[in-house]
Each structure stands twice: as C-alpha cells, then as structure tokens.
C-alpha cells in the first residue's frame, strides 16, 4: 500500500505524521492548499483509508506511515549488523 505513494505524497504524509495542518504543509512544501488537499486525498485512496464517522483518516494514515518507517529502521539496523558481522569475520580470518 504505502509503496504505491509517490515521493511527494510521502513528503506530505511525513508532515501529517508530525502534526502539520494542511496550511503548514502548503507553506513547508511551497504548494497551494488545494494541492495539499489533493495529495492527501490520493494518499487516503492509495492507503485504502475510507472516510466515515468512525475513523480519523489522518490518524490512520499516520499509524501506517510510522509502521512503515519502523520497518525500514529495523531493516537498516539488521543490515548494519550483518555488515559489521561480515567485516569482523573477514578481518579475523
């Protein structure tokens, strides 16, 4: 799902996850507010977050983004550990 987001959509989602309002996102990325709203609607659609009275789209989008970032961080840490281990093995032989 999140892999379908364009780089600009990821930027917008990142700022949403930091609590930025649409107005602040527009200022930060030098966009019109309507452009920000369009990006946000695309994000919700790609993440399959439907609008209804029982959910908070921004919160759900933020949770998906934070899980994604956490998974990337874990992957990077695992990779760093693997490289360190491989280097240690190489040096000790």
TIDREN-145315 format. One record per residue (C-alpha): x, y, z; residue number from 1; chain; residue in three letters. Coordinates in steps of 0.02 Angstrom, whole numbers, padded with zeros to 5 digits. Example, Ala and Ser with C-alpha at 12.3 -4.5 7.8 and 13.67 -1.06 7.14 Angstrom:
<u=00615; v=-00225; w=00390; k=1; c=A; r=ALA>
<u=00684; v=-00053; w=00357; k=2; c=A; r=SER>
***
This chain:
<u=00000; v=00000; w=00000; k=1; c=A; r=UNK>
<u=00124; v=00133; w=00056; k=2; c=A; r=UNK>
<u=00244; v=00078; w=-00080; k=3; c=A; r=UNK>
<u=00120; v=00149; w=-00206; k=4; c=A; r=UNK>
<u=00143; v=00326; w=-00141; k=5; c=A; r=UNK>
<u=00241; v=00448; w=-00248; k=6; c=A; r=UNK>
<u=00388; v=00539; w=-00166; k=7; c=A; r=UNK>
<u=00287; v=00699; w=-00145; k=8; c=A; r=UNK>
<u=00145; v=00601; w=-00065; k=9; c=A; r=UNK>
<u=00270; v=00526; w=00058; k=10; c=A; r=UNK>
<u=00330; v=00701; w=00099; k=11; c=A; r=UNK>
<u=00153; v=00757; w=00134; k=12; c=A; r=UNK>
<u=00119; v=00601; w=00238; k=13; c=A; r=UNK>
<u=00279; v=00631; w=00336; k=14; c=A; r=UNK>
<u=00220; v=00806; w=00381; k=15; c=A; r=UNK>
<u=00047; v=00741; w=00426; k=16; c=A; r=UNK>
<u=00130; v=00619; w=00545; k=17; c=A; r=UNK>
<u=00220; v=00766; w=00627; k=18; c=A; r=UNK>
<u=00054; v=00851; w=00659; k=19; c=A; r=UNK>
<u=00062; v=00982; w=00522; k=20; c=A; r=UNK>
<u=-00101; v=01059; w=00466; k=21; c=A; r=UNK>
<u=-00141; v=01074; w=00281; k=22; c=A; r=UNK>
<u=-00094; v=01257; w=00290; k=23; c=A; r=UNK>
<u=00076; v=01219; w=00367; k=24; c=A; r=UNK>
<u=00108; v=01079; w=00241; k=25; c=A; r=UNK>
<u=00070; v=01201; w=00099; k=26; c=A; r=UNK>
<u=00192; v=01328; w=00172; k=27; c=A; r=UNK>
<u=00328; v=01198; w=00203; k=28; c=A; r=UNK>
<u=00318; v=01122; w=00028; k=29; c=A; r=UNK>
<u=00276; v=01285; w=-00061; k=30; c=A; r=UNK>
<u=00110; v=01219; w=-00127; k=31; c=A; r=UNK>
<u=-00066; v=01285; w=-00142; k=32; c=A; r=UNK>
<u=-00183; v=01220; w=-00007; k=33; c=A; r=UNK>
<u=-00291; v=01138; w=-00139; k=34; c=A; r=UNK>
<u=-00137; v=01042; w=-00200; k=35; c=A; r=UNK>
<u=-00107; v=00981; w=-00022; k=36; c=A; r=UNK>
<u=-00288; v=00926; w=-00009; k=37; c=A; r=UNK>
<u=-00272; v=00833; w=-00174; k=38; c=A; r=UNK>
<u=-00114; v=00745; w=-00114; k=39; c=A; r=UNK>
<u=-00198; v=00697; w=00049; k=40; c=A; r=UNK>
<u=-00349; v=00625; w=-00042; k=41; c=A; r=UNK>
<u=-00232; v=00524; w=-00154; k=42; c=A; r=UNK>
<u=-00140; v=00461; w=00000; k=43; c=A; r=UNK>
<u=-00302; v=00405; w=00082; k=44; c=A; r=UNK>
<u=-00357; v=00319; w=-00077; k=45; c=A; r=UNK>
<u=-00191; v=00228; w=-00101; k=46; c=A; r=UNK>
<u=-00187; v=00177; w=00082; k=47; c=A; r=UNK>
<u=-00369; v=00121; w=00068; k=48; c=A; r=UNK>
<u=-00425; v=00234; w=00210; k=49; c=A; r=UNK>
<u=-00608; v=00268; w=00186; k=50; c=A; r=UNK>
<u=-00696; v=00419; w=00254; k=51; c=A; r=UNK>
<u=-00830; v=00383; w=00382; k=52; c=A; r=UNK>
<u=-00887; v=00449; w=00550; k=53; c=A; r=UNK>
<u=-00798; v=00310; w=00646; k=54; c=A; r=UNK>
<u=-00620; v=00339; w=00590; k=55; c=A; r=UNK>
<u=-00495; v=00479; w=00588; k=56; c=A; r=UNK>
<u=-00408; v=00473; w=00421; k=57; c=A; r=UNK>
<u=-00256; v=00575; w=00473; k=58; c=A; r=UNK>
<u=-00225; v=00465; w=00625; k=59; c=A; r=UNK>
<u=-00243; v=00305; w=00524; k=60; c=A; r=UNK>
<u=-00127; v=00371; w=00389; k=61; c=A; r=UNK>
<u=00000; v=00421; w=00523; k=62; c=A; r=UNK>
<u=-00005; v=00248; w=00602; k=63; c=A; r=UNK>
<u=00026; v=00166; w=00433; k=64; c=A; r=UNK>
<u=00171; v=00286; w=00399; k=65; c=A; r=UNK>
<u=00251; v=00259; w=00569; k=66; c=A; r=UNK>
<u=00240; v=00070; w=00550; k=67; c=A; r=UNK>
<u=00321; v=00088; w=00378; k=68; c=A; r=UNK>
<u=00462; v=00196; w=00449; k=69; c=A; r=UNK>
<u=00487; v=00074; w=00592; k=70; c=A; r=UNK>
<u=00503; v=-00071; w=00471; k=71; c=A; r=UNK>
<u=00632; v=00025; w=00369; k=72; c=A; r=UNK>
<u=00730; v=00067; w=00526; k=73; c=A; r=UNK>
<u=00730; v=-00116; w=00580; k=74; c=A; r=UNK>
<u=00790; v=-00167; w=00407; k=75; c=A; r=UNK>
<u=00931; v=-00040; w=00411; k=76; c=A; r=UNK>
<u=00986; v=-00094; w=00585; k=77; c=A; r=UNK>
<u=00984; v=-00277; w=00531; k=78; c=A; r=UNK>
<u=01086; v=-00234; w=00377; k=79; c=A; r=UNK>
<u=01211; v=-00136; w=00480; k=80; c=A; r=UNK>
<u=01228; v=-00282; w=00600; k=81; c=A; r=UNK>
<u=01254; v=-00403; w=00455; k=82; c=A; r=UNK>
<u=01388; v=-00292; w=00378; k=83; c=A; r=UNK>
<u=01476; v=-00273; w=00546; k=84; c=A; r=UNK>
<u=01472; v=-00461; w=00574; k=85; c=A; r=UNK>
<u=01536; v=-00496; w=00397; k=86; c=A; r=UNK>
<u=01675; v=-00368; w=00418; k=87; c=A; r=UNK>
<u=01726; v=-00443; w=00586; k=88; c=A; r=UNK>
<u=01731; v=-00616; w=00508; k=89; c=A; r=UNK>
<u=01833; v=-00550; w=00362; k=90; c=A; r=UNK>
<u=01960; v=-00462; w=00473; k=91; c=A; r=UNK>
<u=01979; v=-00610; w=00591; k=92; c=A; r=UNK>
<u=02020; v=-00732; w=00451; k=93; c=A; r=UNK>
***
